[in-house]
């Protein structure tokens, strides 16, 4: 499975990749985008073509977040290589006070559950 993210999500996903390996026997490639304009589409596409699965994680709300752009590009460029729909894990589509930020941001449990969903797809 391929998981891509930027910023602090990288640290979460590195832990999730280890959890997926230990608990599920799944090897994940974590891609640190480092920038989102421009972003390294070729690296993500090559990885998806190799693994057949993708999860995009970002801290913005799910709707109209940057992960939607990556998911759309993967559907366009890698459609015949995908073994499951591209999954997104993001912030919730609701306003939130900053005191509740830990509950808003994608955490390792939501990400691990999404990897399970990807691996169990048909």
C-alpha positions in Angstrom: 0.0 0.0 0.0 1.1 3.5 -0.7 0.5 6.3 1.8 1.3 9.9 1.0 1.2 12.9 3.2 3.0 16.1 4.0 4.0 18.0 7.2 3.4 16.4 10.6 1.4 13.6 9.0 4.7 11.9 8.0 5.6 11.1 11.6 2.1 9.6 12.1 2.3 7.5 8.9 5.8 6.2 9.7 4.4 4.8 12.9 1.3 3.5 11.1 3.5 1.8 8.5 5.3 -0.1 11.3 2.0 -1.0 12.9 0.7 -2.3 9.6 3.8 -4.4 9.2 3.6 -5.8 12.7 -0.1 -6.4 12.9 -1.2 -7.0 9.4 1.9 -8.2 7.6 1.5 -5.3 5.1 4.5 -3.3 3.8 3.6 0.3 3.2 5.5 2.9 1.3 5.3 6.3 3.0 5.8 9.2 0.6 6.7 12.6 2.2 5.5 15.1 -0.4 7.5 18.0 1.3 5.7 20.5 -0.9 2.2 20.6 -2.4 2.8 23.1 -5.1 4.4 21.5 -7.0 4.1 18.0 -5.6 5.9 14.9 -6.8 3.2 13.2 -8.8 5.6 11.0 -10.6 6.8 9.3 -7.4 3.3 8.7 -6.1 2.2 7.3 -9.5 5.2 5.0 -9.8 4.5 3.7 -6.3 0.8 3.1 -6.9 1.6 1.3 -10.2 3.9 -1.0 -8.2 1.5 -1.6 -5.2 -2.0 -1.2 -6.7 -3.3 0.6 -3.6 -3.2 4.2 -2.3 -4.1 6.1 0.8 -3.7 9.9 0.9 -3.6 11.6 4.3 -3.8 15.3 5.0 -4.8 17.6 7.8 -7.3 19.8 5.9 -11.0 19.0 5.8 -11.9 16.0 3.5 -14.1 18.1 1.2 -12.0 20.2 -1.2 -8.8 19.2 0.6 -5.5 18.7 -1.3 -5.9 14.9 -0.9 -8.8 15.1 -3.4 -6.4 16.5 -6.1 -4.0 13.6 -5.5 -6.8 11.0 -5.5 -8.2 12.5 -8.8 -4.8 12.4 -10.4 -4.3 8.8 -9.3 -7.6 7.8 -10.8 -6.7 9.5 -14.0 -3.1 8.2 -14.4 -3.2 4.9 -12.6 -6.7 3.6 -13.0 -5.8 0.3 -14.6 -3.2 -0.4 -11.9 -5.5 0.2 -8.9 -6.8 -2.8 -7.0 -9.0 -0.8 -4.7 -10.4 2.7 -4.7 -8.0 5.5 -3.5 -8.7 6.2 0.2 -8.4 9.5 1.9 -7.9 10.2 5.6 -8.3 13.8 6.5 -9.7 16.3 9.0 -13.5 16.3 9.5 -15.8 18.5 7.5 -16.8 20.7 10.4 -15.5 23.8 12.2 -13.6 22.9 15.4 -12.0 24.8 18.3 -8.2 24.4 18.4 -8.5 22.8 21.8 -10.0 19.8 20.0 -7.3 19.6 17.3 -6.1 16.1 18.5 -9.6 14.8 17.8 -9.8 16.5 14.4 -6.5 15.5 12.8 -6.0 12.1 11.2 -4.5 9.8 13.9 -2.7 6.5 13.7 -5.9 4.5 14.4 -7.9 6.1 11.6 -5.0 5.5 9.2 -4.5 1.9 10.3 -8.2 1.2 9.9 -8.1 2.6 6.4 -5.1 0.4 5.5 -7.1 -2.6 6.7 -10.0 -1.5 4.5 -7.6 -1.2 1.5 -6.2 -4.6 2.1 -9.6 -6.2 2.5 -11.1 -4.7 -0.6 -12.5 -7.6 -2.6 
